[in-house]
Amino acid sequence: MTVDTDQRFRDYAIRSYRYLRLAIVVMVLSLGASVVIERAEAKCWQGSISAYYYTPAHSMLVGALVAIGVCLIAIVGRTPWEDTFLNIAGMLAFVVAFVPTSPADRLLCAASNTVSADADAYINNNILAVAIAGAVALLIAAVIASKKNVIQARKPSKEAGVGITITGVLILAGVIWHSVARTGFDRHAHVGAAIAMFVAIGVVVVLNVREARSGYRALYIAVVACMVAGVVAVVIGKAIDAGWRHEVFWLEALEITPFAVFWVAQTIEHWEEGITLPVSSSPPRRA
C-alpha cells in the first residue's frame, strides 16, 4: 500500500471511532429528552428512568440502551482490561433494556398514555436471543484472536482470554438463572444488571485515570469522585427521608451524568488520533 492509501484507511478508522462514540452521546441525549417530554405530559416524574419502560418513552428507552450496548461492545478499549469492561457493560445494557423494572415499584403516577405492563413474552424472546447471539459472538472473537496470534507468532493475551471467559460466564449464568428461577430473574435481573453495568462503567473510568493525558487526568478523577458521591448522596437522602420514592431516579441520573462527561472528554482527548495504545500494552482484542 502507498502512504496515501494507508493514511486514507487510518482516517476511515478514526472517523468510525468518532461516530461510534458520538452515537452514545446522542442516545443518552435522546433518552433524556424522551423522559423530559413524558414528564411534561404526565405532570410528574416516575420513580426511576427504568420505569419509563411503561410509558410512551418505552421505545426510546429500549432502543437507546440497545444502541449504547452495541457501541460499548464495538469500541475497542486502550487496554485489554478496559476493552473487557466495556464489553461487559455493553452486554449488561441489553439485560437492562429487555428485562424491565417492576411497574408496581416505580410507576408513581399514571403515564400520559397506556403501555402494557405484561413483559413476559418480550423477556422470554429477547433474553434468549441475546444469549444465543452473545455466545456466537464470543466464539467468533475467540477464533479471531487465536488466528491473529498465530499469524503474529505471539502467545494469546491473558487479559483477553480472561475477558472472554468472564463474559461467557455472565451469559451462561443469566441463561441458567432465567431457566431455573424465572420469577426471581424477572424481579431482580434488571436491578442487578443495572448495578453491575454502572460498576463496569466506573471501572472503565478508573482505568483511564492512569492512562489519560495530564490535562484530562484531573477531570477523570473528578468524574470518579462524582459517581461515588452520587451513591453516597442518595443513600444519605433515603436515610433522612424513608418515604422518598425518587431515589432510584436520582441515583441513575447522578451516575449517567458524570459518565457522559467522561465519555465526551475522552472523545475530545483522542479526537485527532483515535484511541492510541499505551507503549506497555499489546493491542486489545475483542472480548
C-alpha positions in Angstrom: 0.0 0.0 0.0 1.1 3.5 -0.6 1.4 6.1 2.1 -1.7 7.9 0.9 -3.7 4.7 1.0 -2.5 3.9 4.5 -3.5 7.4 5.6 -6.9 7.1 4.0 -7.6 3.8 5.8 -6.4 5.3 9.0 -8.8 8.3 8.5 -11.7 6.0 7.9 -10.9 4.1 11.1 -10.7 7.3 13.2 -14.0 8.6 11.7 -15.7 5.3 12.5 -14.3 5.5 16.1 -15.7 9.1 16.4 -19.1 8.2 15.1 -19.4 5.2 17.5 -18.5 7.3 20.5 -20.8 10.2 19.4 -23.6 7.8 18.9 -23.6 7.0 22.6 -23.8 10.7 23.4 -26.7 11.2 21.0 -28.6 8.2 22.5 -28.2 9.5 26.1 -29.5 12.9 25.0 -32.4 11.3 23.1 -33.4 9.2 26.1 -33.1 12.3 28.4 -35.3 14.3 26.0 -37.9 11.5 25.8 -38.1 11.3 29.6 -38.5 15.1 29.9 -41.2 15.1 27.2 -43.1 12.4 29.1 -42.7 14.3 32.3 -44.3 17.3 30.7 -47.2 15.2 29.5 -47.8 13.1 32.7 -47.1 16.1 35.1 -44.8 14.1 37.4 -41.5 12.1 37.4 -41.6 8.4 37.7 -39.6 6.6 40.4 -36.7 5.7 38.1 -35.6 6.2 34.5 -36.2 2.5 34.0 -39.9 2.9 34.9 -40.3 4.8 31.7 -40.4 1.4 30.0 -44.1 1.5 30.8 -44.7 5.0 29.3 -44.6 6.4 25.7 -40.8 6.7 26.2 -40.7 2.8 26.0 -39.3 2.5 22.5 -36.7 5.2 23.1 -35.6 3.6 26.4 -35.1 0.2 24.9 -33.7 1.4 21.7 -31.2 3.8 23.4 -29.9 1.0 25.7 -29.5 -1.5 22.9 -27.7 1.1 20.7 -25.4 2.0 23.6 -24.8 -1.7 24.3 -23.7 -2.3 20.7 -21.4 0.7 20.7 -19.8 -0.2 24.0 -19.1 -3.7 22.7 -17.9 -2.4 19.3 -15.5 0.2 20.6 -12.0 -1.2 21.4 -10.5 -0.1 24.7 -7.0 1.2 25.2 -6.0 -1.9 27.1 -7.4 -5.5 27.2 -8.9 -4.8 30.7 -10.7 -1.6 29.5 -11.9 -3.5 26.5 -13.3 -6.3 28.7 -15.2 -4.0 31.0 -16.6 -2.0 28.0 -17.9 -5.4 26.6 -19.4 -6.4 30.0 -21.1 -3.1 30.3 -22.5 -3.4 26.8 -23.8 -6.9 27.4 -25.5 -5.8 30.6 -27.1 -2.9 28.8 -29.1 -5.5 26.8 -30.4 -7.0 30.0 -31.3 -3.6 31.4 -33.2 -2.9 28.2 -35.1 -6.2 27.8 -35.9 -7.0 31.5 -38.0 -4.1 32.9 -38.2 -3.0 36.4 -41.4 -3.8 38.3 -44.1 -1.2 37.4 -45.6 -1.5 40.9 -42.4 -0.3 42.4 -41.6 2.7 40.3 -44.7 4.0 38.5 -45.5 6.8 40.8 -48.2 8.3 38.6 -50.2 7.4 35.5 -48.3 7.6 32.2 -49.5 10.1 29.6 -50.6 7.0 27.6 -51.1 3.4 28.5 -48.3 0.9 27.8 -48.8 -2.8 28.6 -47.0 -4.0 31.8 -47.1 -7.6 30.6 -43.5 -8.1 29.5 -43.2 -11.9 30.0 -43.3 -12.7 26.3 -40.8 -10.0 25.5 -38.4 -11.2 28.2 -38.6 -14.8 27.0 -37.8 -13.9 23.4 -35.3 -11.1 23.8 -33.1 -12.6 26.6 -32.7 -15.9 24.9 -32.0 -14.2 21.6 -29.3 -12.1 23.1 -27.8 -15.1 24.9 -27.5 -17.0 21.7 -26.1 -14.1 19.7 -23.7 -13.4 22.6 -22.4 -17.0 22.7 -21.9 -17.0 18.9 -20.1 -13.6 19.1 -17.7 -14.9 21.9 -16.9 -18.0 19.8 -16.1 -15.8 16.8 -14.0 -13.5 19.0 -12.0 -16.4 20.4 -11.4 -17.9 16.9 -10.3 -14.5 15.5 -8.0 -13.8 18.5 -6.4 -17.2 18.1 -5.9 -16.8 14.3 -4.4 -13.3 14.9 -2.0 -14.6 17.4 -0.9 -17.4 15.2 -0.2 -15.0 12.4 1.8 -12.7 14.6 3.6 -15.6 16.3 2.6 -14.3 19.7 1.0 -16.0 22.7 -2.6 -15.2 23.3 -3.2 -12.3 25.7 -4.0 -13.5 29.2 -6.3 -10.5 29.8 -8.2 -11.1 26.5 -8.7 -14.7 27.5 -10.0 -13.7 30.9 -12.3 -11.2 29.3 -13.8 -13.8 27.0 -14.2 -16.2 29.9 -15.9 -13.6 32.2 -18.3 -12.5 29.5 -19.1 -16.2 28.7 -19.7 -17.0 32.4 -22.1 -14.0 32.7 -24.1 -15.1 29.7 -24.3 -18.7 31.0 -25.3 -17.6 34.5 -28.0 -15.4 33.0 -29.5 -18.2 31.0 -29.4 -20.6 33.9 -31.0 -18.0 36.2 -33.7 -17.3 33.6 -34.4 -21.0 33.2 -34.5 -22.3 36.8 -35.7 -19.3 38.7 -37.8 -17.3 36.3 -39.7 -15.3 39.0 -36.5 -14.1 40.7 -35.0 -13.3 37.3 -37.9 -11.2 36.2 -37.9 -9.3 39.5 -34.2 -8.8 40.1 -32.3 -9.1 36.8 -32.9 -5.5 35.8 -31.6 -4.1 39.0 -28.7 -6.5 39.2 -27.7 -5.8 35.6 -28.0 -2.0 36.1 -25.8 -2.0 39.2 -23.2 -4.3 37.5 -23.3 -2.1 34.4 -22.6 1.1 36.3 -19.8 -0.7 38.2 -18.2 -1.8 34.9 -18.5 1.7 33.6 -16.9 3.1 36.8 -14.0 0.6 36.3 -13.5 1.9 32.8 -13.3 5.5 34.1 -10.8 4.4 36.8 -8.6 2.6 34.2 -8.4 5.8 32.2 -7.2 7.9 35.1 -3.8 6.2 34.8 -3.5 6.4 31.0 -5.0 9.8 30.4 -3.0 12.9 29.4 -2.2 15.1 32.3 -4.8 17.7 31.3 -7.6 15.2 31.4 -6.5 13.1 34.4 -7.8 15.5 36.9 -11.2 15.6 35.1 -11.4 11.8 35.1 -10.6 11.7 38.8 -13.4 14.2 39.4 -15.8 12.0 37.4 -15.0 9.0 39.6 -15.5 11.2 42.7 -18.8 12.4 41.4 -20.0 8.9 40.7 -19.1 7.8 44.2 -20.6 11.0 45.7 -23.8 10.3 43.9 -24.2 7.0 45.5 -23.4 8.4 49.0 -25.8 11.3 48.5 -28.7 9.1 47.5 -28.1 6.7 50.4 -28.0 9.7 52.9 -31.1 11.1 51.3 -33.0 7.9 51.7 -31.8 7.5 55.3 -33.1 11.0 56.1 -36.4 10.5 54.3 -37.5 6.9 54.3 -40.6 7.9 52.3 -38.6 9.3 49.4 -39.6 7.5 46.2 -37.4 9.1 43.6 -34.1 7.8 45.0 -33.5 5.4 42.1 -34.3 8.1 39.5 -31.7 10.4 41.1 -29.2 7.6 41.5 -29.4 6.8 37.8 -29.2 10.5 36.8 -26.2 11.1 39.1 -24.3 8.1 37.6 -25.2 8.7 34.0 -24.3 12.4 34.0 -20.6 12.1 35.1 -20.1 9.2 32.8 -21.5 11.3 29.9 -19.0 14.0 30.9 -16.2 11.4 30.9 -17.3 10.0 27.6 -17.3 13.4 25.9 -14.0 14.4 27.4 -12.3 11.1 26.3 -13.7 11.5 22.8 -12.3 15.0 22.6 -8.9 13.8 24.1 -8.5 11.3 21.3 -10.4 13.2 18.6 -7.5 13.5 16.2 -5.7 10.2 16.5 -8.4 7.9 17.8 -7.6 5.7 20.8 -3.9 5.1 20.9 -2.4 2.3 22.8 0.0 2.7 25.8 3.5 1.6 25.0 3.4 -1.1 27.6 0.2 -2.7 26.2 -0.4 -5.1 23.4 -3.3 -4.4 21.0 -6.6 -5.1 22.8 -8.8 -7.9 21.4 -12.5 -8.0 21.3 -14.0 -10.0 24.2 
